[in-house]
Amino acid sequence: MKKKKKTERNSKFGEIKRNEASEKGLILHETIENFTIIKKLILSTRVQFF
């Protein structure tokens, strides 16, 4: 019984860690998307200037 409880706790901890990682991944993906959009805007304005 004691062993089962420990593994249960570990699996829950692992789940939390995985969720955190996926959230961080989503945030990273969003920032990369925003960066590419900003980059495109800068490039388009640069083209208009010249």
ABEGO torsion letter per residue (X at the ends): XAAAAAAAAAAAAAAAAAAAAAAAAAAAAAAAAAAAAAAAAAAAAAAAAX
